[in-house]
Amino acid sequence: MMSNNPSPQSRPVNWRAAIVPQDSQQPIHGRISDISEKHAVALFPQSIAARTARLYIDMPDPDRKGRCYLDCKIQISSQTLVGNISEFRLFIQITELDEIQRNLLRRTLKLDRA
């Protein structure tokens, strides 16, 4: 289980995201605030009861040609209410991400560090 602290390989971002719980067709929109290849921290306006879900992330294209989208399966490890902003901070483990998308994420994270 992921701790409530981001991993040392993670980096802060401000990317739009949507979670679709496994038992639903309706997306819940929020933002990714910290991400690595295996974990993410996100802020969402409501609690998400599902433990497993699909996560879609709108992120910068590493080739600087606009935007690209990440589609992965996740496990929500825990969530806490952030009282001063009335949103839920979700601690997420990325459980399934195909190799093409993983490379896209790696390249984007390296680009943003440069």
Sequence and secondary structure as in RCSB ss.txt:
>XXXX:A:sequence
MMSNNPSPQSRPVNWRAAIVPQDSQQPIHGRISDISEKHAVALFPQSIAARTARLYIDMPDPDRKGRCYLDCKIQ
ISSQTLVGNISEFRLFIQITELDEIQRNLLRRTLKLDRA
>XXXX:A:secstr
   SS  TT EEEEEEEEEEETT S  EEEEEEEE SSEEEEEESS    SEEEEEEEEE TTSSSEEEEEEEEE
EEEEEEETTTTEEEEEEEEEE  HHHHHHHHHHHHHHH 
